[in-house]
Amino acid sequence: MPFTDFALHPLLLKALEADGYTEPTPIQAAAIPPALAGRDLLGTAQTGTGKTAAFLLPTLNRLAEGKQPRPAGAPRILVLAPTRELAHQVLLAARKYGQFLQLTTGELVGGMPYREQLRMLSRPVDLVVATPGRLQDHMQRGRLHLAGVEVLILDEADRMLDMGFLEAVESIAAACGKDRQTLLFSATLDRRMAKLAERLLSNPVRVAAAETAEAAPRIEQRLCHADDLAHKRRLLHHFAQSPDVGKAVVFTATKRGADTLARELTAAGHSVGALHGDMTQDNRNRTLDQLRRSQIRLLVATDVAARGIDVRDITHVINFDLPRGPEDYVHRIGRTGRAGAEGIAISFVAHGERDLLARIQHFTKVAITAHQVVGLEPRRPIAANPGRTGAPPSGKNRGGAGKSWARPGRRTTSQQQGHGPRKQASAASR
């Protein structure tokens, strides 16, 4: 089914064609028709499935059908996102899909100067993308008026609840027009999310891209056992200098750790950027833009980047430290394998992270295969595949347990196979 089969405005179709998008992803095919019809939506979709276009295209279509006089600071469309990075990514997507519509758009997120946001709110605006905290700040100061919001979109609502934004989300929704259309998307649908949906949505259409918690099937998952922090550093430098690793995101547990690893990799001659919560939003946006433009090849980040990085040609995700929650693991590795491409996720696992690994495998129902780098083998390997997974090892984890990789300068057939083929991302809309 091509996009032309939907009742989308010709200028939206023109923008999709200009960017090479011809056919919708499954979540887009399921969500766009009811959203165009004005129905509320409850969508379940993992990262990288195309959910951003699934809610933006029908929403922009509403804006394309006619301009209405608006007072300053009173948007027609409001998108709530849990993080600054995700909010900025949604804004860029809205501007891309609406490039021929002459729309006014803006973002209200923390870490950015108030002056620019006040300037935006001093004029009529069609679409605003915001994080809950900064949005509430502007509401309380009387700068933002939501009674005329026609469409409220909650992107990654589960993450907003995890971050403690439940009351903020409900307060913002209550300030929006009662006759609004509400589109709620979440990676998971647990009891909390079901109760929130019941309160905010009216007779919603249920759409889903996947019904399981399994990670994206085109992402090959591997783990490397590490004896200690120094061993992890040696493994990281091995992969950083491998010719098979293109762009990569390296996840660490702390902001200080991200800065330290970025300095070490830079000193070793790699083009590296860091991304964490202590950076201003302008610096974070600049770093992500450098990654997209291939001005840097390696990004060392905390979980602030686990959602919201949408760079198609990331070939590898490396978990220098495992995340505290299995949901964050799924979102981390979802930075690769975007839009139909293949990706590789490698996790360094020390003995103290054994329980974290077990929880991840139980959640994803994938037994992650252990590999070894020749010359960097662990002294005391962790027992293979600890914890219940609920499913046999995934066929995507090619190679047997204990498979070896050669170090640089000793490239073998097993090493070449170990990194696997890389494919260019398809033109699927995200």
NORZIHU-V318316 format. One record per residue. N is the residue number from 1. OMEGA is omega as a letter, one per 40 degrees, with the letter a starting at -180 (NA if undefined). D_LAST is the distance of its C-alpha to the last C-alpha in whole Angstrom. Layout:
n: (N/N)
omega: (OMEGA/OMEGA)
d_last: (D_LAST/D_LAST)
This chain:
n: (1/2/3/4/5/6/7/8/9/10/11/12/13/14/15/16/17/18/19/20/21/22/23/24/25/26/27/28/29/30/31/32/33/34/35/36/37/38/39/40/41/42/43/44/45/46/47/48/49/50/51/52/53/54/55/56/57/58/59/60/61/62/63/64/65/66/67/68/69/70/71/72/73/74/75/76/77/78/79/80/81/82/83/84/85/86/87/88/89/90/91/92/93/94/95/96/97/98/99/100/101/102/103/104/105/106/107/108/109/110/111/112/113/114/115/116/117/118/119/120/121/122/123/124/125/126/127/128/129/130/131/132/133/134/135/136/137/138/139/140/141/142/143/144/145/146/147/148/149/150/151/152/153/154/155/156/157/158/159/160/161/162/163/164/165/166/167/168/169/170/171/172/173/174/175/176/177/178/179/180/181/182/183/184/185/186/187/188/189/190/191/192/193/194/195/196/197/198/199/200/201/202/203/204/205/206/207/208/209/210/211/212/213/214/215/216/217/218/219/220/221/222/223/224/225/226/227/228/229/230/231/232/233/234/235/236/237/238/239/240/241/242/243/244/245/246/247/248/249/250/251/252/253/254/255/256/257/258/259/260/261/262/263/264/265/266/267/268/269/270/271/272/273/274/275/276/277/278/279/280/281/282/283/284/285/286/287/288/289/290/291/292/293/294/295/296/297/298/299/300/301/302/303/304/305/306/307/308/309/310/311/312/313/314/315/316/317/318/319/320/321/322/323/324/325/326/327/328/329/330/331/332/333/334/335/336/337/338/339/340/341/342/343/344/345/346/347/348/349/350/351/352/353/354/355/356/357/358/359/360/361/362/363/364/365/366/367/368/369/370/371/372/373/374/375/376/377/378/379/380/381/382/383/384/385/386/387/388/389/390/391/392/393/394/395/396/397/398/399/400/401/402/403/404/405/406/407/408/409/410/411/412/413/414/415/416/417/418/419/420/421/422/423/424/425/426/427/428/429/430)
omega: (i/i/a/i/i/i/a/i/a/a/i/i/i/i/i/i/a/i/i/i/a/a/a/i/a/a/i/i/a/a/a/a/i/i/i/i/i/a/i/a/i/a/i/a/i/i/i/a/i/a/a/i/a/i/a/a/i/i/i/i/i/i/a/a/i/i/i/i/a/i/i/i/a/a/i/a/i/i/i/i/a/a/i/a/a/i/a/i/i/i/i/i/i/i/i/a/a/a/a/a/a/a/i/a/i/i/i/a/i/i/i/a/i/a/a/i/i/i/i/a/i/a/i/a/a/a/i/i/a/i/a/a/a/i/i/i/a/i/a/i/i/a/a/a/a/a/a/i/a/i/i/a/i/a/a/a/i/i/i/i/i/a/i/a/a/a/i/a/a/i/i/i/i/a/i/a/a/a/a/i/a/i/a/i/a/i/a/i/i/a/i/a/i/i/i/i/i/a/a/a/i/i/a/i/a/i/a/i/a/a/a/i/a/i/a/a/a/i/i/a/i/i/i/i/a/a/a/a/i/i/i/a/i/i/a/i/i/a/a/a/i/i/a/i/i/i/a/i/i/a/i/a/a/i/i/i/i/i/a/i/i/i/a/a/i/i/i/i/a/i/a/i/i/i/i/a/i/i/i/a/i/i/i/i/a/i/i/i/i/i/i/a/a/i/i/a/a/i/i/a/i/a/i/a/a/i/i/i/a/i/a/a/i/a/a/i/i/i/i/i/i/i/a/a/a/i/i/i/a/a/i/a/i/i/i/a/a/i/i/i/i/i/a/i/a/a/i/a/i/a/i/a/a/a/i/i/a/a/i/a/i/a/a/a/i/i/a/a/i/i/i/i/a/a/i/a/i/i/a/i/i/i/a/i/a/i/i/i/a/a/i/i/a/i/i/i/a/i/a/i/i/i/a/i/i/i/i/a/i/a/a/i/a/i/a/i/a/a/i/i/i/i/i/i/i/a/a/a/i/NA)
d_last: (17/15/14/17/18/17/19/17/19/20/18/15/15/17/14/11/14/15/12/12/10/12/12/9/8/11/10/9/12/14/13/13/17/19/17/18/21/21/21/20/18/18/15/15/11/11/9/6/7/4/6/6/6/8/10/10/11/14/15/15/17/19/20/20/23/25/26/28/31/30/32/30/28/27/24/23/19/19/16/17/15/18/17/18/15/12/14/14/10/10/13/11/8/11/13/11/11/14/16/19/19/22/20/21/19/20/19/22/21/24/25/25/28/29/31/28/26/30/30/26/28/31/29/28/24/21/18/19/16/19/20/23/26/25/25/28/30/29/30/33/34/34/32/29/29/27/29/28/24/23/20/19/16/16/13/14/17/19/19/20/23/23/24/27/25/26/29/27/24/27/29/26/25/29/29/27/28/29/28/24/21/20/16/16/14/15/15/18/21/24/27/26/23/25/27/25/23/27/28/25/24/26/26/22/21/19/16/15/13/16/19/20/20/19/17/14/17/16/17/21/22/26/28/31/34/35/39/38/36/38/37/33/34/35/32/30/32/32/28/28/30/29/28/26/24/21/19/20/19/22/23/26/28/29/29/32/31/28/30/33/30/29/32/34/31/32/35/35/33/29/27/26/24/24/22/24/25/28/26/26/23/23/24/21/19/21/21/17/17/20/18/15/18/20/23/23/22/22/21/23/22/23/21/20/17/16/13/11/12/8/10/10/14/15/17/19/19/23/24/27/28/26/25/27/25/23/20/20/20/17/15/17/16/13/12/13/12/9/7/11/13/16/16/20/20/24/26/29/31/35/37/37/33/34/34/30/29/31/29/26/27/28/25/23/25/25/28/27/29/32/32/35/35/38/40/38/39/39/43/42/39/38/38/36/33/35/34/33/30/30/29/31/29/26/26/23/25/27/31/34/34/36/35/35/34/36/36/36/39/39/36/37/35/34/32/31/30/29/26/24/23/20/17/15/11/11/9/6/4/0)
